Amino acid sequence: MNGTKSGVRSPGCEVRGAGRAPLYPRPYTLRPALIAGLAILCGALTGSPSEGVIVDRVVAVVNEDVITLTEVQEEGLQTIRKIVRETLGEERERRLRSTERQILDDLILRRLQLQEAKREKIEATSPEVRSAIEELKRRNGLTSDEELRAAMVGELLNEEQFRKGIAEQVTLTKLVARQVRSKIAVLDEEMRRYYDQHREQFREIPKFRIRHLLVTVSQQPTREEILRAKSQIEEAQALIKLGARFSTVAKQYSEDRLASSSGESWTMKHGELAPDIERIALTLPIGQVSGIITTPAGLHLIQVEERVAGQILPFDQVKEEVRNVLFNQKAEAKFKEWIQGLKVKASVEMKM
C-alpha cells in the first residue's frame, strides 16, 4: 500500500521544495558540524556592482577594519534589486534603509568573528574548503563542477568570491566550535529532568492497522470509466455487507499496483495515509467497513482493525535526543553571550 497512487504515502519519504539552497552561507552558525552548518545556507555574495551604485564610502569601522557601502550593496544586491523593482517613493527608501542597516549589522558581526578567528590563528585549510564545497553540491543536488558554476552565475557569484565565502564559513564554524560548543556540558540529571517535564515530546506516532481496497481510475477519467469503477466498488461493498471477508473481496476487486496483497492487514503511522482516507480511519469504528472514499487515485474501501495510541518512549531510548535538545538550547544562549562579549570588547563606529 505504499505510494500516493494507492492513497498511502510511502513511510520515510519527504516532500522537498523545488528551490535550491543559495550558495553562500550565513557568516555564523551554531550547528554542531560543518555539514550541518552548510545546511542553513542563505544570502548571496554578489559579483560586480550594478549600474547606479552610489560612489563608495565607509559606512562602519570595526576595530581597524572598514566596511564600505559597496560591500553592503554587493552583499544584498539581489534583495536591493527586488525592492527597487517592487516599490516606489518613500516606501522604497524606507525598505532600502532598513535592508542596508540589517546587512551592515550582519557584516559587522561577521567581521568581529573573523577578527577573533585571526587572533586565535584559526583558518580554513584547502581540504576543508574542498570538503565543504562537495557537501554544498550534494545538498543542492549538483552533480558536477559545471553545474556548480552555472548555479554561481545564477546567483551573481564569481569563483573567487564563492570560495572566499565558503572559507569564511569553515573558519567561523571552527571558531564557534572552539569558543562556544566545546565549553558546553549537559549533565545526566538535566536530561532526566527535561524528559520528565516534556514527556509528550517523546511520544511515538500513533498507528492504524487497516485493510484496503482500491478500484483505480485514470487521471482524467471518462464518464464511462467513472461509472465502471463505481459499479465495481459498489459490487464489492455489497459482497462485504453480505458477509464476505474483506480480504477475499479486496483480492478479487482491487486494481492498484499491490492488488495481489490487497486486503492484507497493514500497519500505517499517522501521516502515511492519504488525507481523505486518514480522516475516515480516525473515526471509523473498529472492524466496520467504510463507505466509498473518493480520491484522485480512484474509489476506496477500508476496514480499521486497530488504532494504536503512540506510547511515550522510555528515557534510555531518547536520551541522545534529549541531550541534543539541551545542548542546542545551551549553545544558543552561550553563542549570544559570546557575541555580546565580542561587541563589548570591540570598537565599532557606525557611519550610516
C-alpha positions in Angstrom: 0.0 0.0 0.0 3.0 2.3 -0.2 2.9 5.2 -2.7 0.4 8.0 -3.2 -1.1 6.3 -6.2 -2.9 3.8 -3.9 -3.7 6.5 -1.4 -0.9 5.8 1.0 2.2 7.9 1.4 5.5 6.0 1.5 7.0 6.0 5.0 10.3 7.9 5.4 9.8 9.9 2.2 9.8 13.7 2.4 8.5 16.4 0.1 11.3 18.6 -1.0 10.8 22.1 -2.2 11.7 22.9 -5.8 14.1 25.7 -4.8 17.8 25.1 -4.4 19.6 26.3 -1.3 21.5 29.6 -2.0 25.2 29.1 -2.5 26.6 31.5 0.1 26.4 30.5 3.8 25.5 32.6 6.7 28.5 34.2 8.5 27.9 32.3 11.7 26.2 29.2 12.9 25.5 27.1 16.0 25.2 23.8 14.1 27.3 21.0 15.5 29.4 20.4 12.5 30.4 21.9 9.1 27.9 19.7 7.3 25.0 20.9 9.5 26.3 24.5 9.2 26.1 24.3 5.4 22.5 23.1 5.7 21.4 26.7 6.6 22.9 28.3 3.6 21.3 31.6 2.8 22.0 35.1 1.4 24.2 35.9 -1.6 27.6 37.4 -2.1 27.3 39.1 -5.4 29.5 39.9 -8.3 30.2 43.3 -9.8 28.1 46.2 -8.6 25.1 47.0 -10.7 24.6 50.2 -12.5 23.7 53.2 -10.4 25.6 52.1 -7.2 26.4 55.1 -5.1 30.0 56.3 -5.0 31.8 54.2 -2.4 32.2 55.4 1.1 33.0 54.0 4.6 29.8 53.0 6.5 31.4 51.4 9.5 34.8 50.9 11.2 35.2 47.6 13.2 38.3 47.9 15.3 40.8 48.8 12.5 38.7 47.2 9.6 36.5 49.3 7.4 33.2 48.3 5.8 32.2 50.2 2.7 28.8 51.0 1.2 29.8 48.9 -1.8 30.3 45.8 0.4 26.8 46.4 1.9 25.2 46.8 -1.5 27.1 43.8 -3.0 26.1 41.6 -0.1 22.4 42.5 -0.6 22.3 43.1 -4.3 19.5 40.7 -5.1 17.3 41.9 -2.2 18.0 45.6 -3.1 17.1 44.9 -6.8 13.9 43.3 -5.7 13.0 46.3 -3.5 13.8 48.7 -6.4 11.6 46.7 -8.8 8.6 46.4 -6.4 8.4 49.7 -4.6 8.4 53.4 -5.2 8.9 56.7 -3.3 9.0 56.7 0.4 8.3 53.0 0.8 11.3 52.2 -1.4 13.6 54.5 0.6 12.3 53.1 3.9 12.8 49.5 2.9 16.3 50.2 1.4 17.5 51.9 4.6 16.1 49.1 6.7 17.7 46.4 4.5 21.1 48.1 4.3 21.2 48.6 8.1 20.4 44.9 8.6 23.0 43.8 6.1 25.5 46.1 7.8 24.8 44.7 11.2 25.4 41.2 9.8 28.7 42.3 8.2 29.8 43.8 11.5 29.1 40.5 13.3 31.0 38.6 10.6 33.9 40.9 10.8 34.1 40.7 14.6 34.2 36.9 14.3 36.8 36.8 11.6 39.0 39.1 13.6 38.6 36.8 16.6 39.5 33.8 14.4 42.6 35.6 13.2 43.6 36.3 16.8 43.1 32.6 17.6 45.0 31.6 14.5 42.0 29.7 13.1 41.7 29.3 9.4 40.2 27.0 6.8 42.5 24.5 5.1 42.2 23.7 1.5 40.9 20.2 2.1 38.3 21.6 4.4 37.1 24.0 1.8 37.0 21.3 -0.8 35.0 19.1 1.5 32.6 21.9 2.2 32.1 22.6 -1.5 31.4 18.9 -2.1 28.9 18.9 0.7 27.3 22.0 -0.7 27.0 20.4 -4.1 25.4 17.3 -2.6 22.8 19.3 -0.6 21.9 21.3 -3.7 21.7 18.3 -6.0 24.6 19.5 -8.1 26.5 16.5 -9.6 29.4 18.3 -11.3 31.6 21.4 -11.1 29.9 22.6 -14.3 26.5 22.6 -12.6 28.0 24.4 -9.6 29.5 27.1 -11.9 26.1 27.5 -13.6 24.5 27.9 -10.2 27.1 30.5 -9.2 26.3 32.5 -12.3 22.6 32.4 -11.5 23.4 33.9 -8.1 25.8 36.6 -9.5 28.9 34.9 -7.9 32.3 34.5 -9.3 34.5 31.6 -8.2 36.9 33.8 -6.1 34.0 35.2 -4.1 32.3 31.9 -3.8 35.5 30.2 -2.4 36.1 33.1 -0.1 32.6 32.8 1.3 33.0 29.1 1.9 36.4 29.5 3.5 34.9 32.1 5.9 32.1 29.8 6.8 34.5 26.9 7.6 36.7 29.3 9.6 33.7 30.5 11.7 32.4 27.1 12.2 35.7 26.1 13.7 35.8 29.2 15.8 32.4 28.6 17.3 33.2 25.0 17.9 36.3 26.1 19.9 34.9 29.1 21.8 31.3 28.1 22.3 30.4 24.5 21.7 33.5 23.0 23.4 32.6 24.8 26.7 29.1 23.3 27.0 28.2 20.2 29.1 24.9 18.5 29.5 24.5 16.6 32.8 22.6 13.4 33.2 20.3 14.9 35.8 19.5 17.8 33.5 18.5 15.3 30.8 16.3 13.3 33.2 14.6 16.5 34.5 13.9 17.7 30.9 12.5 14.3 29.9 10.2 14.2 33.0 8.9 17.7 32.2 8.4 17.2 28.5 7.3 13.5 28.1 4.8 14.3 25.4 7.6 15.4 23.1 8.8 11.8 23.1 5.6 10.0 22.3 5.5 7.6 19.3 3.4 8.5 16.3 0.0 6.8 16.6 -0.6 3.9 14.2 -3.5 2.3 12.3 -3.8 -1.4 11.3 -6.1 -1.4 8.3 -7.2 -3.3 5.2 -7.7 -1.6 1.9 -9.4 -2.0 -1.4 -9.0 0.3 -4.4 -10.7 0.5 -7.8 -8.5 2.8 -9.9 -9.4 5.5 -12.4 -7.1 7.4 -14.7 -6.0 11.0 -14.0 -8.7 12.3 -16.4 -11.4 9.6 -16.3 -14.2 9.4 -18.8 -17.8 9.2 -17.7 -17.8 5.6 -18.7 -14.7 4.9 -16.6 -16.2 6.5 -13.6 -19.4 4.5 -13.9 -17.5 1.3 -14.3 -15.4 2.0 -11.2 -18.5 3.0 -9.2 -20.3 -0.2 -10.3 -17.3 -2.3 -9.4 -16.8 -0.9 -5.9 -20.5 -1.0 -5.1 -20.5 -4.7 -6.0 -17.5 -5.3 -3.7 -19.2 -3.3 -0.9 -22.4 -5.3 -1.3 -20.5 -8.6 -1.0 -18.8 -7.5 2.2 -22.2 -6.4 3.6 -23.5 -9.9 2.8 -20.7 -11.4 5.0 -17.8 -12.0 2.6 -14.4 -11.5 4.1 -12.9 -8.0 3.3 -9.6 -9.6 2.5 -11.2 -12.0 0.0 -13.2 -9.3 -1.7 -10.2 -7.0 -1.9 -8.0 -9.5 -3.6 -10.8 -10.0 -6.2 -11.6 -6.4 -6.9 -8.5 -4.3 -6.1 -6.7 -2.8 -9.2 -3.8 -0.9 -7.7 -0.2 -2.0 -8.2 -0.4 -4.0 -5.0 -3.6 -5.8 -5.9 -2.1 -9.2 -5.1 -1.7 -8.3 -1.5 -4.8 -6.1 -1.2 -7.0 -6.9 1.8 -4.0 -7.9 3.9 -3.5 -6.1 7.2 -1.2 -3.1 7.0 0.2 -1.1 9.9 0.5 2.6 9.0 1.5 5.6 11.0 -0.5 8.8 11.1 0.6 10.9 8.1 1.3 7.8 5.9 -2.3 7.6 4.7 -3.7 9.9 2.1 -5.6 12.7 4.0 -9.1 11.8 2.7 -8.5 8.2 3.8 -6.9 9.0 7.2 -9.8 11.4 8.0 -12.1 8.4 7.8 -9.7 6.0 9.5 -9.5 8.2 12.6 -13.2 7.8 13.4 -14.3 4.6 11.7 -15.4 2.0 14.3 -13.0 -0.9 14.7 -14.0 -3.7 12.4 -16.5 -1.7 10.4 -16.1 -1.2 6.6 -16.1 2.4 5.4 -18.3 3.9 2.9 -16.8 4.6 -0.6 -13.9 7.1 -0.4 -13.1 9.0 -3.5 -9.5 10.3 -4.1 -7.6 11.1 -7.3 -6.4 7.5 -7.4 -9.9 6.1 -7.5 -12.5 4.6 -5.2 -11.6 3.0 -1.9 -13.0 0.9 0.9 -11.1 0.5 4.1 -11.5 -1.5 7.3 -9.7 -0.4 10.5 -8.7 -3.4 12.6 -6.9 -1.5 15.3 -5.8 2.0 16.3 -2.7 2.1 18.5 -2.0 5.2 20.5 1.6 6.3 20.4 3.4 5.3 23.6 5.8 7.6 25.4 9.3 6.3 24.6 11.4 5.4 27.6 14.2 7.7 28.7 17.0 5.4 27.7 15.7 5.2 24.2 15.5 9.0 23.7 18.5 10.0 25.9 20.6 11.3 22.9 17.7 13.2 21.5 17.2 14.9 24.9 20.9 15.6 25.1 20.8 17.3 21.7 17.8 19.4 22.7 19.5 20.7 25.8 22.9 21.1 24.1 21.4 23.3 21.4 19.5 25.4 23.9 22.7 26.0 25.9 24.6 26.6 22.7 22.2 29.3 21.6 22.4 31.1 24.9 26.2 30.7 25.0 26.6 31.9 21.5 24.6 35.1 22.2 26.7 35.7 25.3 29.9 35.2 23.3 28.8 37.5 20.5 27.9 40.2 23.1 31.3 39.8 24.6 32.9 40.4 21.2 30.8 43.5 20.8 31.7 44.9 24.2 35.5 44.4 23.6 35.3 45.9 20.1 35.4 49.5 18.8 32.6 49.8 16.3 31.9 53.1 14.6 28.7 53.4 12.5 28.7 55.9 9.7 25.2 55.2 8.2 
